[in-house]
Amino acid sequence: MKRGHTIDGLADSVDILLRAGEEPLRTGSIDAVDRSSWFTIFLNSTATVVVACCGGRRPTTMESAVLSQRRWQFT
């Protein structure tokens, strides 16, 4: 992950998901209308309870967006 790019709630989400063990989960993603931020949500198996959530702001400059895109191409 690029330095300086923070994913809010990631550590807490990982802890929660580890405690969930083998419990089936569903995942979803949410993008802000203006595409400035994103979130990943983890739901219980019936999709009635949000178990965990993490997300962050997207890069604000074209240069940051290009660097982010390149990072994904090499992993």
N, C-alpha and C positions, 0 to 999 in steps of 0.2 A: 504494500500500500504506500502511496506517495506521502512523504512527510508533510505534516501540516494539515492533512485532510482528516477530519474527525468524524467518526460515526457515533452519534449520540446513542446511548443505551446499549451499545454492543456488549460490553462486559456483563452488565446485568442480564441481558437476554441470554447470553451463553450460560450463565449460572442457572437461570430458570430452566432452560432447555435441558441442561445436564440433570437437574433434579426431576424433570419429567420422565427420564429414563426411556422405557420402551413404549410409552403412551403415544398412540398415533396422533400426528398433528397435520394440519393443513397450513399452507403458506399463501401469502398474497403480497402484492406490492401496490403501493400508492404513489403516484406522481402528482406533485402540485400542478394546478392548472397552468401556471406560468413556467413550469419545468424547473423552478429554482431549487427544489428539494425533492427528496424521495424517502420512502419508508418501506421497510419489509415488516410484515406482521405475521405472527405465528398464532394460529387458532387451534382450539381443541378439535377433536375429530368430527364433531357435529357442526363446527363453525358457528357456535353460539357464544363463545368466550374468547377474547383476545388473551393469549397466554403471555406473549412477549412482543416487543416492538423495538425496532432500531431504525435509524435513518440519519440523514444529514443533508447539508446544502450541496448543490451541484457546483462545479467550477463556474466562476463568473466571467472569465475571459476566454477568448478563443484559444489562446496558448495553453491554458490549463486544460481545456477540453481535449485538445490534441494530445497533450501529454498523457492524460487519463486514458484516452483511446489506445495509444501506443502501449501503455502498461498492460492492458488486457490482451493485446495481440501476442505478447511474449510470455504469458503465463499459461 
